[in-house]
């Protein structure tokens, strides 16, 4: 990474002006870039490509976990929109009979004689496989945003 800096005035004034902006703007922008990669990956990992669970996945800034140079985003799903997402993520025992109708799975209230284990299809945890791409996106965004902040501080 190469960064060229030129300024008029004192270095300490410049650094004081830029310091807070770097923490506030650069780290948060970099964290958001990484969260975007995990968000996209989680949506790709959902077993049904167009459905309630896929549409319920979101990413949000975590105020309570952020601060002191650390910015945190959470990538998860809205439990109110997709209350059974944890069953897909972690697997579950199915105790009722199901069948397909018009290409869709229909759940009945009729009990199975023996429960059947439905294996997990981890969409959130598997998104961690995108960590190298997320790190790359974060670095690229940090450099880009740092140049913007430095340019703003010169003015």
N, C-alpha and C positions, 0 to 999 in steps of 0.2 A: 504494500500500500504506500503510495506517495502522495503527500499533501504539501502544497506550496502556500505559504502564508506571507502576505505583505501588509503592513499597517502604517498608519500615521499616528503618532502619539506614543504613550508609554505602554510597555508590555504588561505591566500589572493592571492598568485600567482595562486593557483589552481582555486579559485573562479573567478578570472579575466579571466583566460583562458576558463573556462567552461561557464561563463555568456552569452557571445555573441553567443556561439554555441547552448545553450539551446533555446534562442529566435529564432535563424535562423533555426536550424534543428528540434528541438523537436516540437515547436508549428506548424511549417508548415507541418510536417509529421502527426501530430494529426489532423490538419484541413483537410488534404487530405483524411485521413481515414474516417472522417465524411462525406466528399463530396462523396466518393465512395458509401456509404450507400444510400444517397439521390439520387444519379445518378441511381443506380440499382433499387431503388423503383420507380422512375419516369418512367423508361423504362418498368417496370412491369405494371404500371398503364395506359399505352397507350392502347386505346381500340382495336387496331389492333396489334397483337403480332409480325408480321413481315411486316414492311412497312417503308415508307419514314420518317414518323414522329418519330417512334421509333429509327431509325438509325440516325436521326438528333440531338438527345439529347446528350449533352456533358457536361463536367465539366472542368473549367479552373481557374487557379490562377488569382486573381484580384489584380494586382500590385497597382493600385491607391487606393484601399480600405485597403490595408495591411500596416503594420508598427506599431511601438511602441508596440511590444509584441502581436500584433493581425495579424493573417493570415486569409485571406478570399478566398474562392473558390465560384464560381458561378455555379449553375446547371441550365441549360436552354436548348433551342433547337436552331439550326442554322436556322434562318429565311429565308436564301436563299435556303436551301434545302427543307424546309417545311414551305412555306409562309402562309399556312392556319392553322398552329398550334394553333394560338390564338382563332380560331373559335371552336376548340375542347376544349381548356382550359376554355373558358369563355361562350360558347354557342353562338348562333346566330339565326337570322331570315333567313330562307331559302325562296327564292322568285321564284325559278325555279323548274321544275319537275325533278325527278330522278327515275331511275329504276335499277333493278339488271340484269346483263348479265354475265353469266358464274361465278356467285358467287361474282361479283364485282359491286360496286355502280357506275353507269354511270350518269353523270350530263348533262342535256340538257339546251338549251338556252330558251326553252319554259317556259313562265311565269305562275306562279300559280295565281289563281283569288284572293286568300288571302294568305299572307305569313304564314309560319308555323314555330313555335319556335322549334329549335333543342337544347335540354338541354345540358348544359356543361358536359364534362367528364374530370374533372380536373386531370391531370396527374402530373403536377408540384406542385401545391398547396397541393394535396393529399399526396405527398411524405413527407410532414411534419409529417405525422403520424409515420414515422420511426425515429423521433427525439430521443426516448430512446435508440434505437439500435445504432444510430449514436454517441450518447454520450458515450455509452459503447465502441464502436470501437475506439473513440478518446482517451479515458482513457487508453485502453490497448496499443494503439500505442505509446502514450506519455511515458508510463512506459518503454516499450521496447526500444524506441529511447533514452530515458534519460540514461538508462543503457549503451547503446552503446557510447553515448557522454562522459559519465563519464569514461568509459574504455579507450577511445581515449585520454582523457585529462591526464590520468595517465602516458601515454607514452611520 
